[in-house]
Amino acid sequence: MKKFLVRSALVGAIILFAGCGSSASTVSETIVPEADAGFYSSEYPSEVQTTFVNSCVANGGDTTTCQCVFDYIADQVSFERFTAIETEIRDGAGADEFPIFSNAYESCAE
């Protein structure tokens, strides 16, 4: 049950973040971790982190897990790709179509 709640919180966070909007173009590829993991976290504006974590918590996640998931994503995916993902989700794609979310959750649930 906890796993379901956290995943729901993550989807809620992405959807809420998507509502904040960016003008990234839609990406139709499957998003996988980048080769230079850890390189991208400096690309993310601090307000994106705050919005993501607060939205995740507001949707039922706990702060530690939500922060861990954000950190995992920011280490693995460029900000440009992150905004492309949120655009696809805003346009109707399911968060389950992006393995980065399940990978982040699995890593943080350990």
mmCIF file of the C-alpha atoms, coordinates in Angstrom:
data_MODEL
# 
_entry.id   MODEL 
# 
loop_
_atom_site.group_PDB 
_atom_site.id 
_atom_site.type_symbol 
_atom_site.label_atom_id 
_atom_site.label_alt_id 
_atom_site.label_comp_id 
_atom_site.label_asym_id 
_atom_site.label_entity_id 
_atom_site.label_seq_id 
_atom_site.pdbx_PDB_ins_code 
_atom_site.Cartn_x 
_atom_site.Cartn_y 
_atom_site.Cartn_z 
_atom_site.occupancy 
_atom_site.B_iso_or_equiv 
_atom_site.pdbx_formal_charge 
_atom_site.auth_seq_id 
_atom_site.auth_comp_id 
_atom_site.auth_asym_id 
_atom_site.auth_atom_id 
_atom_site.pdbx_PDB_model_num 
ATOM 1   C CA . MET A 1 1   ? 0.000  0.000  0.000   1.00 0.00 ? 1   MET A CA 1 
ATOM 2   C CA . LYS A 1 2   ? 2.852  2.391  0.849   1.00 0.00 ? 2   LYS A CA 1 
ATOM 3   C CA . LYS A 1 3   ? 4.412  1.739  -2.570  1.00 0.00 ? 3   LYS A CA 1 
ATOM 4   C CA . PHE A 1 4   ? 1.121  2.696  -4.260  1.00 0.00 ? 4   PHE A CA 1 
ATOM 5   C CA . LEU A 1 5   ? 0.823  5.898  -2.203  1.00 0.00 ? 5   LEU A CA 1 
ATOM 6   C CA . VAL A 1 6   ? 4.350  7.010  -2.981  1.00 0.00 ? 6   VAL A CA 1 
ATOM 7   C CA . ARG A 1 7   ? 3.945  6.297  -6.699  1.00 0.00 ? 7   ARG A CA 1 
ATOM 8   C CA . SER A 1 8   ? 0.650  8.202  -6.673  1.00 0.00 ? 8   SER A CA 1 
ATOM 9   C CA . ALA A 1 9   ? 2.394  11.083 -4.930  1.00 0.00 ? 9   ALA A CA 1 
ATOM 10  C CA . LEU A 1 10  ? 5.099  11.121 -7.586  1.00 0.00 ? 10  LEU A CA 1 
ATOM 11  C CA . VAL A 1 11  ? 2.571  11.167 -10.394 1.00 0.00 ? 11  VAL A CA 1 
ATOM 12  C CA . GLY A 1 12  ? 0.717  13.954 -8.602  1.00 0.00 ? 12  GLY A CA 1 
ATOM 13  C CA . ALA A 1 13  ? 3.947  15.900 -8.251  1.00 0.00 ? 13  ALA A CA 1 
ATOM 14  C CA . ILE A 1 14  ? 4.729  15.556 -11.941 1.00 0.00 ? 14  ILE A CA 1 
ATOM 15  C CA . ILE A 1 15  ? 1.204  16.513 -12.956 1.00 0.00 ? 15  ILE A CA 1 
ATOM 16  C CA . LEU A 1 16  ? 1.219  19.518 -10.641 1.00 0.00 ? 16  LEU A CA 1 
ATOM 17  C CA . PHE A 1 17  ? 4.668  20.522 -11.879 1.00 0.00 ? 17  PHE A CA 1 
ATOM 18  C CA . ALA A 1 18  ? 3.411  20.133 -15.435 1.00 0.00 ? 18  ALA A CA 1 
ATOM 19  C CA . GLY A 1 19  ? 0.626  22.541 -14.592 1.00 0.00 ? 19  GLY A CA 1 
ATOM 20  C CA . CYS A 1 20  ? 3.265  25.115 -13.707 1.00 0.00 ? 20  CYS A CA 1 
ATOM 21  C CA . GLY A 1 21  ? 4.295  24.731 -17.322 1.00 0.00 ? 21  GLY A CA 1 
ATOM 22  C CA . SER A 1 22  ? 7.360  25.049 -19.384 1.00 0.00 ? 22  SER A CA 1 
ATOM 23  C CA . SER A 1 23  ? 7.665  25.405 -23.099 1.00 0.00 ? 23  SER A CA 1 
ATOM 24  C CA . ALA A 1 24  ? 9.618  22.208 -23.751 1.00 0.00 ? 24  ALA A CA 1 
ATOM 25  C CA . SER A 1 25  ? 8.773  20.274 -26.876 1.00 0.00 ? 25  SER A CA 1 
ATOM 26  C CA . THR A 1 26  ? 7.192  16.837 -26.726 1.00 0.00 ? 26  THR A CA 1 
ATOM 27  C CA . VAL A 1 27  ? 9.568  13.891 -26.716 1.00 0.00 ? 27  VAL A CA 1 
ATOM 28  C CA . SER A 1 28  ? 8.377  10.522 -27.984 1.00 0.00 ? 28  SER A CA 1 
ATOM 29  C CA . GLU A 1 29  ? 11.393 8.464  -26.925 1.00 0.00 ? 29  GLU A CA 1 
ATOM 30  C CA . THR A 1 30  ? 11.627 6.394  -23.779 1.00 0.00 ? 30  THR A CA 1 
ATOM 31  C CA . ILE A 1 31  ? 13.600 8.292  -21.178 1.00 0.00 ? 31  ILE A CA 1 
ATOM 32  C CA . VAL A 1 32  ? 16.458 6.306  -19.668 1.00 0.00 ? 32  VAL A CA 1 
ATOM 33  C CA . PRO A 1 33  ? 19.249 7.429  -17.357 1.00 0.00 ? 33  PRO A CA 1 
ATOM 34  C CA . GLU A 1 34  ? 21.999 9.401  -19.031 1.00 0.00 ? 34  GLU A CA 1 
ATOM 35  C CA . ALA A 1 35  ? 25.549 8.102  -19.293 1.00 0.00 ? 35  ALA A CA 1 
ATOM 36  C CA . ASP A 1 36  ? 26.915 10.982 -17.213 1.00 0.00 ? 36  ASP A CA 1 
ATOM 37  C CA . ALA A 1 37  ? 24.805 10.334 -14.119 1.00 0.00 ? 37  ALA A CA 1 
ATOM 38  C CA . GLY A 1 38  ? 25.195 13.027 -11.489 1.00 0.00 ? 38  GLY A CA 1 
ATOM 39  C CA . PHE A 1 39  ? 26.127 15.661 -14.026 1.00 0.00 ? 39  PHE A CA 1 
ATOM 40  C CA . TYR A 1 40  ? 22.687 17.226 -14.405 1.00 0.00 ? 40  TYR A CA 1 
ATOM 41  C CA . SER A 1 41  ? 21.647 18.194 -10.886 1.00 0.00 ? 41  SER A CA 1 
ATOM 42  C CA . SER A 1 42  ? 23.177 21.671 -11.233 1.00 0.00 ? 42  SER A CA 1 
ATOM 43  C CA . GLU A 1 43  ? 20.866 22.388 -14.215 1.00 0.00 ? 43  GLU A CA 1 
ATOM 44  C CA . TYR A 1 44  ? 17.723 22.297 -12.085 1.00 0.00 ? 44  TYR A CA 1 
ATOM 45  C CA . PRO A 1 45  ? 16.476 25.608 -10.677 1.00 0.00 ? 45  PRO A CA 1 
ATOM 46  C CA . SER A 1 46  ? 15.894 25.454 -6.921  1.00 0.00 ? 46  SER A CA 1 
ATOM 47  C CA . GLU A 1 47  ? 12.224 26.355 -7.375  1.00 0.00 ? 47  GLU A CA 1 
ATOM 48  C CA . VAL A 1 48  ? 11.756 23.203 -9.474  1.00 0.00 ? 48  VAL A CA 1 
ATOM 49  C CA . GLN A 1 49  ? 13.090 21.087 -6.631  1.00 0.00 ? 49  GLN A CA 1 
ATOM 50  C CA . THR A 1 50  ? 10.879 22.873 -4.101  1.00 0.00 ? 50  THR A CA 1 
ATOM 51  C CA . THR A 1 51  ? 7.787  22.546 -6.300  1.00 0.00 ? 51  THR A CA 1 
ATOM 52  C CA . PHE A 1 52  ? 8.428  18.864 -7.022  1.00 0.00 ? 52  PHE A CA 1 
ATOM 53  C CA . VAL A 1 53  ? 9.039  17.889 -3.396  1.00 0.00 ? 53  VAL A CA 1 
ATOM 54  C CA . ASN A 1 54  ? 6.157  19.988 -2.027  1.00 0.00 ? 54  ASN A CA 1 
ATOM 55  C CA . SER A 1 55  ? 3.788  18.590 -4.667  1.00 0.00 ? 55  SER A CA 1 
ATOM 56  C CA . CYS A 1 56  ? 4.898  15.040 -3.957  1.00 0.00 ? 56  CYS A CA 1 
ATOM 57  C CA . VAL A 1 57  ? 4.329  15.541 -0.220  1.00 0.00 ? 57  VAL A CA 1 
ATOM 58  C CA . ALA A 1 58  ? 0.961  17.225 -0.838  1.00 0.00 ? 58  ALA A CA 1 
ATOM 59  C CA . ASN A 1 59  ? -0.067 14.147 -2.826  1.00 0.00 ? 59  ASN A CA 1 
ATOM 60  C CA . GLY A 1 60  ? 0.750  11.754 0.017   1.00 0.00 ? 60  GLY A CA 1 
ATOM 61  C CA . GLY A 1 61  ? 4.496  11.136 -0.203  1.00 0.00 ? 61  GLY A CA 1 
ATOM 62  C CA . ASP A 1 62  ? 6.870  11.598 2.699   1.00 0.00 ? 62  ASP A CA 1 
ATOM 63  C CA . THR A 1 63  ? 9.469  14.344 2.498   1.00 0.00 ? 63  THR A CA 1 
ATOM 64  C CA . THR A 1 64  ? 12.492 12.039 2.624   1.00 0.00 ? 64  THR A CA 1 
ATOM 65  C CA . THR A 1 65  ? 11.294 9.800  -0.208  1.00 0.00 ? 65  THR A CA 1 
ATOM 66  C CA . CYS A 1 66  ? 10.108 12.729 -2.334  1.00 0.00 ? 66  CYS A CA 1 
ATOM 67  C CA . GLN A 1 67  ? 13.465 14.480 -1.941  1.00 0.00 ? 67  GLN A CA 1 
ATOM 68  C CA . CYS A 1 68  ? 15.319 11.249 -2.717  1.00 0.00 ? 68  CYS A CA 1 
ATOM 69  C CA . VAL A 1 69  ? 13.272 10.737 -5.892  1.00 0.00 ? 69  VAL A CA 1 
ATOM 70  C CA . PHE A 1 70  ? 13.905 14.285 -7.021  1.00 0.00 ? 70  PHE A CA 1 
ATOM 71  C CA . ASP A 1 71  ? 17.642 13.927 -6.371  1.00 0.00 ? 71  ASP A CA 1 
ATOM 72  C CA . TYR A 1 72  ? 17.733 10.642 -8.292  1.00 0.00 ? 72  TYR A CA 1 
ATOM 73  C CA . ILE A 1 73  ? 15.933 12.147 -11.277 1.00 0.00 ? 73  ILE A CA 1 
ATOM 74  C CA . ALA A 1 74  ? 18.085 15.295 -11.224 1.00 0.00 ? 74  ALA A CA 1 
ATOM 75  C CA . ASP A 1 75  ? 21.233 13.161 -11.184 1.00 0.00 ? 75  ASP A CA 1 
ATOM 76  C CA . GLN A 1 76  ? 20.076 10.959 -14.065 1.00 0.00 ? 76  GLN A CA 1 
ATOM 77  C CA . VAL A 1 77  ? 18.139 13.195 -16.464 1.00 0.00 ? 77  VAL A CA 1 
ATOM 78  C CA . SER A 1 78  ? 18.945 16.620 -17.866 1.00 0.00 ? 78  SER A CA 1 
ATOM 79  C CA . PHE A 1 79  ? 16.569 19.438 -16.998 1.00 0.00 ? 79  PHE A CA 1 
ATOM 80  C CA . GLU A 1 80  ? 15.658 19.701 -20.684 1.00 0.00 ? 80  GLU A CA 1 
ATOM 81  C CA . ARG A 1 81  ? 14.583 16.046 -20.731 1.00 0.00 ? 81  ARG A CA 1 
ATOM 82  C CA . PHE A 1 82  ? 12.735 16.468 -17.424 1.00 0.00 ? 82  PHE A CA 1 
ATOM 83  C CA . THR A 1 83  ? 10.689 19.329 -18.864 1.00 0.00 ? 83  THR A CA 1 
ATOM 84  C CA . ALA A 1 84  ? 10.015 17.237 -21.980 1.00 0.00 ? 84  ALA A CA 1 
ATOM 85  C CA . ILE A 1 85  ? 8.694  14.445 -19.743 1.00 0.00 ? 85  ILE A CA 1 
ATOM 86  C CA . GLU A 1 86  ? 6.429  16.812 -17.853 1.00 0.00 ? 86  GLU A CA 1 
ATOM 87  C CA . THR A 1 87  ? 5.119  18.169 -21.165 1.00 0.00 ? 87  THR A CA 1 
ATOM 88  C CA . GLU A 1 88  ? 4.246  14.652 -22.326 1.00 0.00 ? 88  GLU A CA 1 
ATOM 89  C CA . ILE A 1 89  ? 2.505  13.934 -19.025 1.00 0.00 ? 89  ILE A CA 1 
ATOM 90  C CA . ARG A 1 90  ? 0.567  17.205 -19.285 1.00 0.00 ? 90  ARG A CA 1 
ATOM 91  C CA . ASP A 1 91  ? -0.437 16.097 -22.800 1.00 0.00 ? 91  ASP A CA 1 
ATOM 92  C CA . GLY A 1 92  ? -1.777 12.769 -21.517 1.00 0.00 ? 92  GLY A CA 1 
ATOM 93  C CA . ALA A 1 93  ? 1.115  10.315 -21.301 1.00 0.00 ? 93  ALA A CA 1 
ATOM 94  C CA . GLY A 1 94  ? 1.210  8.151  -18.201 1.00 0.00 ? 94  GLY A CA 1 
ATOM 95  C CA . ALA A 1 95  ? 4.107  8.542  -15.791 1.00 0.00 ? 95  ALA A CA 1 
ATOM 96  C CA . ASP A 1 96  ? 4.526  4.762  -16.024 1.00 0.00 ? 96  ASP A CA 1 
ATOM 97  C CA . GLU A 1 97  ? 5.765  5.294  -19.597 1.00 0.00 ? 97  GLU A CA 1 
ATOM 98  C CA . PHE A 1 98  ? 8.966  6.798  -18.194 1.00 0.00 ? 98  PHE A CA 1 
ATOM 99  C CA . PRO A 1 99  ? 11.189 4.260  -16.432 1.00 0.00 ? 99  PRO A CA 1 
ATOM 100 C CA . ILE A 1 100 ? 13.098 7.000  -14.636 1.00 0.00 ? 100 ILE A CA 1 
ATOM 101 C CA . PHE A 1 101 ? 10.215 7.295  -12.148 1.00 0.00 ? 101 PHE A CA 1 
ATOM 102 C CA . SER A 1 102 ? 10.046 3.626  -11.250 1.00 0.00 ? 102 SER A CA 1 
ATOM 103 C CA . ASN A 1 103 ? 13.853 3.482  -11.138 1.00 0.00 ? 103 ASN A CA 1 
ATOM 104 C CA . ALA A 1 104 ? 13.907 6.486  -8.801  1.00 0.00 ? 104 ALA A CA 1 
ATOM 105 C CA . TYR A 1 105 ? 11.259 5.005  -6.554  1.00 0.00 ? 105 TYR A CA 1 
ATOM 106 C CA . GLU A 1 106 ? 12.965 1.612  -6.390  1.00 0.00 ? 106 GLU A CA 1 
ATOM 107 C CA . SER A 1 107 ? 16.289 3.261  -5.561  1.00 0.00 ? 107 SER A CA 1 
ATOM 108 C CA . CYS A 1 108 ? 14.757 5.429  -2.841  1.00 0.00 ? 108 CYS A CA 1 
ATOM 109 C CA . ALA A 1 109 ? 12.612 2.677  -1.325  1.00 0.00 ? 109 ALA A CA 1 
ATOM 110 C CA . GLU A 1 110 ? 15.654 0.604  -0.410  1.00 0.00 ? 110 GLU A CA 1 
# 
